[in-house]
Amino acid sequence: MTSVSRRTFLGTAAAASVSAVAAPAMAASTSGNNLPAKWDDTVDVVVLGCGGAGMMAACQAHDAGGKVAVYDAGQSPFHTATNLCGGLFTAWGSKMQNADPEGRKDSWQQFAEDIMAYGNYMSLKEPVYCFAKNSGKAFDFLEDAGLAKHHLEPYAGHSRLRAHRQDSFKGRDYIEVLVKQLDKRGIKINHGMGVTKFYYDPATNTVVGVQVGEGDKAKNVKANKGVIMATGGITGTPQSLDRWVPSVAGKGVAIGGPKNDGTAMMVAVRDVGVPLSHMQYIASYPCGIVVNGRNGPYCRWWFITNNGGILVNKNGQRFITEKEGICHVTPFLASQPDGCHYVLVDQAGWERTLGKIKLGALIGLPSWPAERVEAEFKAGKNLWKCDTLEELCQKSGMNLDGLKKQIATWNEAAKNHNDLQFGRSDKDMYPLGKGPYYMIRMEPWNNLSCGGVRVNEDLQVLGWDMKPVNHFYAAGETVAGVHGAFYCGGNACGFAHTSGWVAGQKVMGKQIG
């Protein structure tokens, strides 16, 4: 076996990444050891990215006594993945969870096990353990800072009551809290200043600083304590998603922070030689309503199926239990006609559903107001409202005979609470009765990448030799291996804020109890 030196690894990594990362303009000439001849600014901590992870990290580093500078490639914290999420934050040990008798049955070990089990045990234990142990404290920080109203709810894939949901169903609530906290601390976000170079000293295995911005705006910033990379993932554009994950190329909705295109990670590969991991895994929800190319909102169909609806394919047949973990449904779509599926419910079930969730939350991210939903039902492209099954199938192209047979089978199962097709026996089974019938067509909704740089439990980035790179940390979607092969709802938002909470303290040398 031929040994691989760091020089060989870096050469290979640079060659592999050169097509993805344009050579940045230099703000100042560089010396022979790859460090700039002069620094334009010096701080304790540089935070790259201004989503939930980045802003949380900035707050924690500041509170630990650090001088902090935040740089972001985008133009607003409201254009980040956190803002696009559904306001679900899974956490163990929060004050809210501990106040609930069911919540108190949880443990960080059970939380970690649920994450890894849902992800087919393809997770990396270091970021999972960091998340599970510290999530409650991170949530409490937000709650104490004035987080909008929220509640606990059970959620598929979580064996305990730990899903903290914003009543608004919007991640914007978290962004609003953190923007105020940065303002309170006098921390400015420097927008349009993405990272173009990491200054790395191989002699000491240390990230010394960064270059941010390009052209006349480019500047070199020294970080005495460290750099925290919280630059998001790869789903920001259809082009970046398809390039990194060819299995979804051209399919479904691609949605994310517009600057989440993987550029910052490739700069790190090129300049520091850090390997990437888990890049083939993404969070692909089976609930996207495709409009205008690869855009569109998603339908929280589980609220419909929990109130009497069923999932069917174009043949009118159920193909999976409606109680399956949400992201576990997505792989089944590839074998369904047209690669899609439908949620179907009668008038009574529709009314039960809207009694539990507002229409703008049922079809959201981005939310459609009631007027838009009604217009889409009338348009009859992805949403249908029809008085009869015959009309529904004629307009949607679904197989009428197949659907009638399936409804007869389902109604018998719902009557006896004995599903011979997929084993359901729960209280949420209702027969499908009279119309009008409501049906929504859905495809994959790709909004979260699960790959990135590897870290240890302190969120230090690991180098080519799997040893920590000094003064280099990562948080949020940039971290690899949290979710494994499948993403379980609430863990991305939870990990983003928790990893920011941990990294911001660890970079300053603070011990977390």
Salt bridges, closest charged atoms under 4 A:
ASP40 OD1 - LYS38 NZ 2.96
ASP63 OD1 - HIS62 ND1 3.19
ASP63 OD1 - ARG185 NE 2.76
GLU102 OE2 - LYS105 NZ 2.92
ASP106 OD2 - ARG162 NE 2.80
ASP114 OD2 - ARG162 NH1 2.86
GLU143 OE2 - HIS150 NE2 2.73
ASP144 OD1 - LYS95 NZ 2.54
GLU153 OE1 - HIS151 NE2 3.23
GLU153 OE2 - ARG165 NH2 3.24
ASP167 OD1 - HIS151 ND1 2.54
GLU176 OE2 - ARG172 NE 3.08
ASP242 OD2 - ARG294 NH1 3.01
ASP271 OD1 - ARG270 NE 2.75
GLU322 OE1 - ARG318 NH2 2.77
GLU322 OE1 - ARG424 NH1 3.02
GLU324 OE2 - HIS328 ND1 3.33
ASP338 OD2 - LYS314 NZ 2.78
GLU376 OE2 - ARG372 NE 2.77
GLU390 OE2 - LYS404 NZ 2.77
GLU391 OE2 - LYS395 NZ 2.94
ASP419 OD1 - ARG318 NH1 3.02
ASP426 OD2 - ARG424 NE 2.81
ASP428 OD2 - LYS323 NZ 2.57
ASP428 OD1 - LYS427 NZ 3.29
GLU443 OE2 - ARG441 NH1 2.66
GLU457 OE2 - LYS133 NZ 2.86
ASP458 OD1 - LYS506 NZ 3.34
